[in-house]
Amino acid sequence: MNDAPACIVCHSVLFADEAGRYACHACERRIGDNLAALRGPGGLYARLCLRIHPGSRGAGPAVSGSRGSSMPPNEQVLNLTANGGLVSILETWVEDWASYGLAAVGTGGRLQYRVDRAVATLRLNLAQAVTRHPALDEFADEIGRARRQCEALIDGGKGPTLFRVQCGCGSIIKATLETEGETCRGCRTEYGRREILDLPHAERSAA
């Protein structure tokens, strides 16, 4: 039973129609949704650019390691929107996928255009990547993290809403709707995304 093929993203056992895939259909859809949320004039990247204060100046090269929470929110916005931020995350994955024959690398253009082109390329080839790219879990994690970071900065630094569910052992597990999976601290049971959402919600008074 433990040797049954599982999705490398959410770790749920794959259904019969998902045989030969690295990721389940649900995770494929979520990855596609996360990518789509970043592109376009109304997308997260464009909206994030509007968060830059008019008087701000992003002097010097942007630092791509923009995940740190110690820097001011506006500096995080600058790092994500400048060359070396979100656009580089996306284009690095395009280059990686190209090495598997899954994408064509584009060059040049304004940052918004480059973001949109990279997203379009990755979405177009996602259906093939779920059967051919062994690091799809890393890709899903980085794209999901990028979306959450953009949303948090746009919303004024608010993080994803937490909810609490109860494990079969009685312990409480904290998760968000974007979770890829959680491990119970009480009994060390690992839950994929599907299992987490199926667990009963815990009462607020529960420990």
Long-range contacts (C-beta under 8 A, 24 or more apart in sequence): 6-192, 7-192, 8-134, 8-136, 8-137, 9-136, 9-137, 9-140, 9-141, 9-180, 9-193, 10-180, 10-181, 10-192, 10-193, 10-194, 11-181, 11-190, 11-192, 12-192, 12-193, 12-194, 12-195, 20-131, 21-130, 21-131, 22-130, 22-131, 22-132, 22-133, 22-134, 22-136, 22-137, 23-130, 23-136, 23-137, 23-140, 26-193, 26-194, 27-140, 27-193, 28-126, 28-127, 28-130, 30-140, 30-144, 31-126, 31-136, 31-139, 31-140, 31-143, 31-144, 32-123, 32-126, 34-140, 34-143, 34-144, 34-146, 34-147, 35-119, 35-122, 35-123, 35-126, 35-143, 36-119, 36-123, 37-147, 38-86, 38-90, 38-115, 38-119, 38-143, 38-146, 38-147, 38-150, 39-115, 39-116, 39-119, 39-120, 40-116, 41-112, 43-115, 44-147, 44-150, 44-151, 44-154, 45-81, 45-86, 45-112, 45-115, 45-150, 46-112, 47-150, 47-154, 48-77, 48-80, 48-81, 48-86, 48-150, 48-153, 48-154, 49-81, 49-112, 51-77, 51-153, 51-154, 52-77, 52-78, 52-81, 58-82, 64-88, 64-89, 66-149, 67-145, 67-149, 73-153, 73-156, 73-157, 76-149, 76-153, 77-153, 80-146, 80-149, 80-150, 80-153, 81-111, 82-111, 83-111, 86-115, 86-146, 86-150, 87-111, 87-114, 87-115, 87-118, 89-142, 89-143, 89-146, 90-114, 90-115, 90-118, 90-119, 90-122, 91-118, 93-118, 93-122, 93-139, 93-142, 93-143, 94-118, 94-121, 94-122, 96-135, 97-121, 97-122, 97-125, 97-129, 97-133, 100-129, 100-132, 100-133, 102-128, 102-129, 102-132, 102-133, 140-180, 141-180, 144-178, 144-180, 147-178, 148-178, 163-201, 164-201, 164-202, 164-204, 164-206, 165-196, 165-199, 165-200, 165-201, 165-202, 166-199, 166-200, 166-201, 166-202, 166-206, 167-191, 167-199, 172-202, 172-206, 172-207, 173-199
